[in-house]
Amino acid sequence: MRSTPKPLLDLTAADLMTSNLLRLTERMPLREAARLLLENQVSGAPVVDANGKCVGVLSAIDFVRMAVRPDEHNKPCSRTLPLTCSFQTKRRVPDGDELICCNLPYGACAVQMPRKGPNGEDIIVCSQPHCVMADCQVVEIEKLPTDAVRHYMTADPVTVPVDASLRVLTRLMIDAHIHRVIVVDEQATPVGIVSSSDILGAVAYAEEDQVKEGWNGDE
C-alpha cells in the first residue's frame, strides 16, 4: 500500500481494500470455484446469491475443514477429499511407513518438518499433507465434488461498509479470529476485501509522526 496523507487511524475500508474482486456464485460447482481461486491466485472469495448479495465466503480453511471433518454439518461429501500439494512425493521406509516428502527447500512452507531418513539422511516431510495451508499447496481439482458452493462455504461472513474505520476493521479481525473482512455497499454487494496484510501495509508505510500521533490520540 502506498503512503497516504491521511493520519493512520483516519483510514477507512475504502482506503485499504482491494477492489479488484473475485466473486463466486452460491450455485457454482465447488470444482469450478476451486479452479477460479487457483487461477486468480487468491485463498478466498465472497459468495453471492442471484441478486449479487454476499451470502458467504469460500476460502482455504473451508477445504481444510472438508479434509479434517468431512461429515461436518452433513455436507454432501462423505469421504476424505483428495487434497494435496504438487510439491509432495511419497516415500516408503523400511519399517513400512509411508512418508509424504516435500520437494521445496526447507523453510519455503510453513507446514514442513525435518526428519531423519532410514539411513540417517536429512529429509523434509509435510506435517499436514491433506490440507490447503499455503500458496504452494493446491487442490486436485478434478477430484473435488461438483456440488454447489453453498454446501461448503462459510455462511454469514463478517462484512463492513466502505466507511468502516481502521479501528473497527482491526477489532473485528481480532474478535472473530479472521484475516480478512468483506466490504459491501448498501445493497450488501461485495465491493472489496480488507486483509490483515492490507492493515500491516498501512502501518508500515505510514509516516512515523502519523503513527505516533494516531496512537497517542487513542488514549
N, C-alpha and C positions, 0 to 999 in steps of 0.2 A: 504494500500500500504506500502511496506517495504521501509526503508531508502535507499537512493541511493547515491553513491559517487559523482554523478553529481550535480553541482550547480542547484538550483531550476529552474531558468529561462533558463537553458540549456535543460530541459526536453522536449521531443517531444511526439507526439501522440503514437509512438511505445513504449515509456517508460510507458505511462499511461493507454493505452487502455486495455479493456477486450477482449481477442481474442477468448474465448470460446463462439461463437456467434450463436444465433438462427436466421435462415433466413427463411422468408416466401416467397412463390411464388405469383405473381400477379394474377394467375388464381385459387388459392386455395380458397375454400369456406370460407366466413367470420367465420362461425361457427367452422370450423376446426382450423383456425388461432387463434381464441379466446381460444380454448382448449389448444393449444400449449403454448400460453402466460401464461396461468394459471399453466399448468404442469411444466413449466420451471421457474415459479415464477419471471417473468420479466414484466415490464409495457410497453415495446415496443420493436420492432424488425424491421430491414430493410426488405424491399420487393424487390425481384429481378425478372427480366424477364427470358425468356427461355435461355438466354446466360449468366445468372448469374450477369448481370449488375444491380446496385442499381437504382431503379426507384421510390422508395417511402419509407415511414415508416408508420407502423401501431402501434399506441400507445393508452394509456388510454384516451388521450384527444380526439381522434377520436370517441371513444364511447360516450364521453360527448357531442360532437357536435351532434351526432345522436339523443341523448335523448333530447337536448335542441332545436335544429333546424333540425328536421328530413327531411325537404324538401330542405335543403341547397344543392346547386349545382345539383339539380334534381337527387339526389341519389335514387336508386330503392325503398328503404323503405319509405313509405308514412305515417307511424304512429309512435307514440312514442314507442320506444323499451322498452321491459320489463327488464330494468337493475335494479338490486337490490343488497342487501348485505345479506349474510347468517346470520348476527347477528341482523337483523331487525325483529320486531314484530309489528303488527298493533293493535291499541287500540282505541276503540270508547269511547268518553267522553260524558257526559250528554247533552251538547249543540248540539250534532250531528256531531261534527268534528271528523275526524279520524286522530290519531297521528301515526307517524312512530317512534316507540321507539327503542332505541339502547340497546342491552344487554351487551355491553362491559363496563368495568369500565370507569368512567369519566376521560377524558384525553388520552384515548387509541386511539382515532381517531380525526383527525383534523376538521371534519365537525359535531361533536357533539354539542348539545346546551342544557343547563339546563333549565328546565321548571317546573312550579308548576302543579301538577295533580289536578283533580276535587275536591279532598278532602284536598288540601293543601300540599300533599306529594311531595317530590322532585323526578322528573323523568328526564331521559335523552332522548332527541329526536334527530333524524337525520335531519340536515338542508338541505341536498341535497340527498334525498333518491333514486333518479334515475340517479345518476352519479357514474362513476368509478373514485374515487378520492384518494383512499389509498389502501395499500396492504390488508386491512381487508375487502374491498368491492369487490364483484365478479359479474360476468355476468351470467345470466340464459342462459347458452349456447344453450340449446335445443330450445329456443325461438328466437334465433338470425336468421337473414336472411341467406340463403345459397348462395347469390350472391357472385361473385368473390371479393377478397380483393381489387382489383384495383379500385372498385367503392367507397371504403370507406377510403382508405389510404390517407395520406398527400403526395402529389406528390412533386417532386423536393426538396428532403430533403437536409439539409446542410451536405456536405461531405468535408473531408480533406485528404491530403496524409499522409503517415506514418511519414514523417519528419516535419509535422506542429509543430511549436513551442508552448510552453505553452502560450505565449502572444497571438498568433493567436487564439488558442482554446478558451481562456477566452474572448477575444473581440468578437468572433463570437457568443458565447453564450449570452453575454450581448446585442449585437446589434440585434440579432434575437429573443431575449426573449425565449431561449430554455435551456434545462438542459442536453442535450446530443448531440454529433455530431458523425456521422458515418465515420469511417476511411476506405478508399478504396485504392486499388492498382492501377497500371497504366491502367488496363482494367476496372476500375470503379467497381470492385468486392468488396463487403464488407469484410473486414478482422478484424474489431474490432469496438468497441464503446468506446468513452471517455465521461464520465458523469461529472456533476458538483461535484458529490461525489468523483470521482477519483482525481479531482484537489484539493479539500479540503483535501483529504487524503495525497496528496503530500506535501501540505503546513504543515499539522500537523506533519508529520514525518520527515520533512527536518531538518537538523541541524540548530541550531539558527544562527550560523555565516554565513551559506549559505543563509538564508533568508535575513539577514542584508546586506550581500554583494550583493545579487541579486537585492534587491530593491534600494540600494544606486546607483548601476550601471545603473539603469533605468532612471536616471535623464537626 
